[in-house]
């Protein structure tokens, strides 16, 4: 058995194990990297060079800063003030949640943190004002996913970190916009399918009173300082090209120094498992690139593709795997580095690289509203007591899995047919 085949088997083994067990694929990938390096005679120093230090610092820094904002209640109050401002316009409520989740996720916390923050209120309000819990979970959840490719969000950090090594720079804004447009289209479809238009015809039904009952205390001193820190972080990163990771650590450390939040709790709330996920898989992927494993993987996918359908096929495979595995931990670090090889294998021009990367990112996150994924599970778990949980689970599962097909088709039409990337 050749070394490229062994490395590909190692990656597929890690993906399968992460799908059927709770084992962190990052730790497994690091261990498998050692075995593959022994078999292939690769020096350990070369394996360690593949550790993505820059991505680690960016992920750890940004999640540290927003963990502080979550611990002291700043993010929760932002959500409550926004929802209270709807003033009883029930039909608009799902998209208020969509854009609020999009904005907050784009700032850096990532869709999982935003789902944990917003799901309790979104699902409770959906039940109280007569909105389909399935529709609310999809639209609100998709808002968080749409913001995941912001240049300072976890998904965007991972992707732009990888693409920078390809010589593809300054694409963060385009990826972010592509995510927003495609997820808004999918959310609009869900809104129409699951009763959104009927909400415009309904009477008030007590909705204004329900929304008016939301109690929101004014921002306290610590939360105002935290808000200022977040604004400085966003402006610094986007307008002045401040290093995302080190800048977030600096601002977060200043906030901790002034005791605006419990730093110990914040550090414990940081998604260390997800960070280890990403970094561990990246080491294995880098090793595969050195010994020909990624080239082999690209060849297998290319067999079922043409220059015109490569976004469709790659998007479908990414979405299908993502239904059972982590998008940020598996799909982005595994598929994004392979994109140039895929284009070369099928004879597509390099100009299609952004379209292919966009399709992989869109489809990778699209299936995350399945209740088997963390984001979907958070919305499912917070469904109100009157909701038929069994039916909601089934409907969310069908929706999530179907997105591996629907997401691939939408991405193909948007990026390849109309060339809107």
GIGINOR-V235444 format. One record per residue. N is the residue number from 1. OMEGA is omega in whole degrees, 0 to 359 (* if undefined). D_FIRST is the distance of its C-alpha to the first C-alpha in whole Angstrom. Layout:
[[N,OMEGA,D_FIRST] [N,OMEGA,D_FIRST]]
//
This chain:
[[1,183,0] [2,181,4] [3,176,7] [4,179,9] [5,179,7] [6,181,7] [7,178,10] [8,176,11] [9,179,11] [10,180,13] [11,180,15] [12,177,16] [13,180,16] [14,180,19] [15,181,20] [16,180,21] [17,180,22] [18,180,24] [19,188,26] [20,177,26] [21,177,27] [22,181,30] [23,179,27] [24,183,27] [25,178,24] [26,179,25] [27,179,25] [28,180,22] [29,178,20] [30,178,22] [31,179,20] [32,177,17] [33,178,17] [34,181,18] [35,180,15] [36,179,13] [37,176,15] [38,182,15] [39,184,11] [40,180,11] [41,178,15] [42,181,17] [43,179,20] [44,179,22] [45,178,25] [46,178,23] [47,183,21] [48,178,25] [49,180,26] [50,179,24] [51,186,27] [52,183,29] [53,181,32] [54,179,35] [55,178,33] [56,182,34] [57,180,37] [58,180,38] [59,182,37] [60,182,39] [61,183,42] [62,180,43] [63,175,42] [64,181,44] [65,184,47] [66,171,47] [67,176,46] [68,180,50] [69,179,51] [70,183,50] [71,183,51] [72,172,55] [73,182,55] [74,182,55] [75,180,53] [76,181,54] [77,176,58] [78,180,56] [79,184,55] [80,179,58] [81,180,60] [82,181,59] [83,179,59] [84,181,62] [85,179,63] [86,176,62] [87,172,66] [88,178,65] [89,188,63] [90,183,61] [91,181,59] [92,188,58] [93,179,57] [94,181,53] [95,169,53] [96,177,55] [97,180,52] [98,185,49] [99,175,51] [100,177,51] [101,179,48] [102,182,47] [103,182,49] [104,179,48] [105,180,44] [106,180,45] [107,175,46] [108,186,43] [109,183,43] [110,186,40] [111,181,41] [112,178,40] [113,181,43] [114,178,45] [115,179,44] [116,181,45] [117,191,48] [118,185,49] [119,181,48] [120,182,51] [121,182,54] [122,184,52] [123,177,52] [124,179,55] [125,179,57] [126,181,55] [127,185,57] [128,183,60] [129,172,61] [130,176,59] [131,178,56] [132,179,53] [133,177,51] [134,180,48] [135,180,49] [136,181,50] [137,181,47] [138,184,45] [139,180,47] [140,179,47] [141,179,44] [142,177,43] [143,177,45] [144,179,43] [145,182,40] [146,180,42] [147,188,43] [148,180,39] [149,172,38] [150,180,42] [151,180,41] [152,176,42] [153,187,40] [154,181,37] [155,179,35] [156,178,37] [157,180,36] [158,185,32] [159,181,32] [160,175,35] [161,179,33] [162,184,30] [163,177,31] [164,178,33] [165,177,30] [166,184,30] [167,181,34] [168,184,35] [169,177,38] [170,177,41] [171,184,39] [172,181,40] [173,181,43] [174,178,42] [175,180,39] [176,180,41] [177,178,44] [178,178,41] [179,182,40] [180,184,44] [181,183,45] [182,179,42] [183,176,43] [184,178,46] [185,180,46] [186,180,44] [187,178,46] [188,176,49] [189,179,48] [190,180,47] [191,181,51] [192,183,52] [193,189,50] [194,167,51] [195,181,55] [196,182,55] [197,179,58] [198,181,60] [199,179,61] [200,184,63] [201,183,65] [202,173,65] [203,181,68] [204,176,68] [205,178,68] [206,183,68] [207,181,65] [208,179,67] [209,179,69] [210,181,65] [211,180,64] [212,182,67] [213,180,67] [214,181,63] [215,179,65] [216,175,63] [217,177,65] [218,175,65] [219,176,63] [220,184,64] [221,183,64] [222,180,60] [223,176,59] [224,177,61] [225,179,59] [226,177,56] [227,179,56] [228,179,58] [229,180,54] [230,179,52] [231,179,54] [232,180,54] [233,183,50] [234,180,50] [235,180,52] [236,182,51] [237,186,47] [238,185,48] [239,185,51] [240,176,51] [241,175,47] [242,177,47] [243,187,44] [244,184,43] [245,183,41] [246,178,44] [247,179,47] [248,177,46] [249,180,46] [250,182,49] [251,178,51] [252,180,50] [253,177,51] [254,178,54] [255,179,55] [256,179,54] [257,179,56] [258,173,59] [259,178,58] [260,178,57] [261,178,55] [262,184,53] [263,180,50] [264,178,49] [265,181,49] [266,180,47] [267,178,44] [268,181,44] [269,179,43] [270,184,41] [271,183,38] [272,178,36] [273,180,33] [274,179,32] [275,178,33] [276,174,30] [277,187,28] [278,184,28] [279,180,28] [280,179,25] [281,180,23] [282,177,24] [283,180,22] [284,179,19] [285,179,19] [286,178,20] [287,178,17] [288,178,15] [289,180,17] [290,188,17] [291,173,13] [292,181,13] [293,180,12] [294,177,16] [295,178,16] [296,179,13] [297,179,15] [298,180,18] [299,180,17] [300,179,17] [301,182,20] [302,179,22] [303,183,21] [304,187,24] [305,170,26] [306,177,29] [307,183,31] [308,185,33] [309,185,31] [310,178,28] [311,180,31] [312,183,31] [313,181,27] [314,179,26] [315,179,29] [316,181,29] [317,178,25] [318,180,26] [319,181,29] [320,178,28] [321,182,25] [322,178,28] [323,183,30] [324,183,28] [325,184,27] [326,177,29] [327,181,30] [328,184,30] [329,185,28] [330,189,25] [331,183,26] [332,181,28] [333,181,25] [334,187,22] [335,183,24] [336,179,26] [337,183,24] [338,187,22] [339,179,25] [340,178,26] [341,180,22] [342,179,23] [343,180,27] [344,183,25] [345,183,23] [346,178,26] [347,178,28] [348,181,30] [349,178,33] [350,180,32] [351,180,36] [352,185,34] [353,181,32] [354,179,35] [355,181,35] [356,179,31] [357,179,31] [358,180,34] [359,179,33] [360,181,30] [361,181,32] [362,184,35] [363,180,33] [364,181,31] [365,190,34] [366,183,36] [367,185,34] [368,174,36] [369,170,39] [370,179,37] [371,176,39] [372,177,35] [373,187,35] [374,182,37] [375,178,39] [376,181,40] [377,180,40] [378,178,43] [379,178,45] [380,183,45] [381,183,46] [382,177,49] [383,184,50] [384,184,54] [385,180,55] [386,183,57] [387,174,53] [388,186,52] [389,181,48] [390,178,47] [391,180,47] [392,179,46] [393,181,43] [394,182,42] [395,179,44] [396,179,42] [397,179,38] [398,180,39] [399,183,40] [400,181,37] [401,180,34] [402,181,36] [403,175,36] [404,177,32] [405,183,34] [406,180,37] [407,179,36] [408,181,33] [409,179,36] [410,179,39] [411,180,37] [412,179,36] [413,184,40] [414,188,41] [415,186,38] [416,181,37] [417,182,40] [418,177,43] [419,183,41] [420,181,43] [421,*,40]]
//
